[in-house]
Amino acid sequence: MKFLVVAVGHRMPAWVEAGFGEYAGRMPRKGRIELIALKPASRTGGARRALEAEGERILAALPRGCMKVVLDERGALIETAELARRIARWRQDGRDAAFIIGGADGLAAAVKQAADFTWALSPLTLPHGLARVVLAEQLYRAHSILHNHPYHRE
C-alpha cells in the first residue's frame, strides 16, 4: 500500500521538510509516503477561481481508485488505533490512500465531494506545514500498530 500526501503549498520551512522526511523515511518500501506538493493557484482571478483551479489540479493528481481522505478541521476525529484499522481495511481492498491538504483558502467543494473520508487531525486549525508533519507521524504510528512495532505504546 502506498500513501500519497497531496498538498497545496510548495515552499515549506526546513523544519517541515525535516519532520515530514523523518517519518516518511521510517516507512517500509511497501508502505511508503509520497508527497505531491502543488503550487498554490494565482489569486489574480479571485480567491474562488483560485480555489477551483487548485481543486482541479488536486483531483488530476489523484491515482484512479485510491481512497481519498480530505483533511479538514470539520472532519471526523478518530484515534490512532482507528486510523490503523481503517488503513488495514484499505490495504485489504488493495487501495492506495491519498491524504489531501488544501491551500490557504481550504479545499474546493469538488474535492470535498470526491472524498471517501473527511478526517480532522485536530479540532485546532493547524498550519499546513505542521499538518504534513503530524499526518506523516500518524501514518507511521498507525503502521507501527499494525506491525506490532514498539514505537506505539499503550
N, C-alpha and C positions, 0 to 999 in steps of 0.2 A: 504494500500500500504506500502510496506517495501522498504527501501533504503539500499543497500549494498555498502560499500566502500571497494573495493578490491585493496589493495595497497602493492607493493613490498617494504619491509623495516620493520623490526620487532622491532627494538630498537630505539625509538624516545625519544627526551629530554622530561623532565617532563612538560615543558610549552606546548608541542604539545599534550600530553595526557590530560592535564588540559583543553586546549582550545577546543579540539575535544569533550571531555567529557561534557564540559559545554553546547555546542549546541546540542549534541546528547541527553543529559539528558532533554532538554527542549521539545523535540518532544513527541507527544502523542503516546500511545501504538500502534495505528493503522498506525502511520507514523514513526515508529522507524528507527533509523540509526544503522546499524550493521557494524562493522569493521572486515574485514578479512585481517589480516596482513600476508603476505607471506615472508618468509626468502629469501633474495637475493641468487641467484644461485652462486655456486663456479665459479671463473674465471680461474681455472686451465686448463680447456679445451679451453680457449679463450673467449673473450667477446661475439663473435657472438653465440657460443654454449650456453653460459650462458643466453643470451637474449632469445634464442629459448626455453630453459628449463623453464625460468620464464613465457614465453608466454603460454607454455603447462599447467603449474600449474594455471595460471590465468584463462584460458578457462575452466579447470576442476573445478574450484571453483564457476563458474557462474551457477545459477539455470537455468534450461531449461525454455525458453520462456520469460526470463527477457529482459527488454530494456537495451542494452549495450551502455554505454556512456563512451567514451575514453576521458580522459583529456590530452590535448596536446596543446602546445603553438601555433601550427599552425591551431587549430580548429576554429570554428565559435565563434565570440564574440557576446554574447547576453546579454541583460539587465535582471535584476532580474525578472521583470514583465513577460518577455518572458519565462524565466525558469518556472515561476509559471503556465503559460498557457500550456507549454509542460507537466509538471507534471500532470495537470488536465486531459489532453488527455490520458496520460499513465494510469492514475487511471481509467478513463472511460473504457479503453481497458482491465482493470483487470490485468495489468502487474506491477510487481515489477521492480525497476530500480537498475542497478549495475553501479557504477561510478568507473572507472578503472584508477589507478595511477601507472605508471611504476616505475622501479628502476633507478639506476644511469645512465644506458645506454638507458633509454627510454622504448619503447614497441616493441615487436616483430611484424613483418608485419602481421602475422596471427591474432593477437589481433586487430590491426587496421582495417584489412579487415572484421572482425566479427562485428565491431561496427555499431550500428544503428545511432549513432550521435557522432561527434567529437567536443568537446567543449573546448575552451580556457578560463580559468578563467581570464586570463590577457595576454596581449602581452609580458609581462615580463616573464622571466624564474624564476619560484618560487622554493625554496627548497621544497622537497617532503613533509616534515612535515608541513610546512606552507600551502601548497596546501590542506592538510587534514583539517586543521582548517578553511580555507576560504570556502572550499566545505561544511563543516558541517554548517557554519554560513549561507551560501546562501540557503541551503536546509531548514533551519529553517525560514529564511526570506521569501522564496517562500511559505512555509506552512502558515506563518502568513498572507501573502497577500490573499491566497485562503480562509482563515477563518476570514478575517476582524479583525485580531488581531492588536492592536496598535503598535506592535514592529516596523513595517514598516510604515514610514511616508513619504508622498509625498509632 
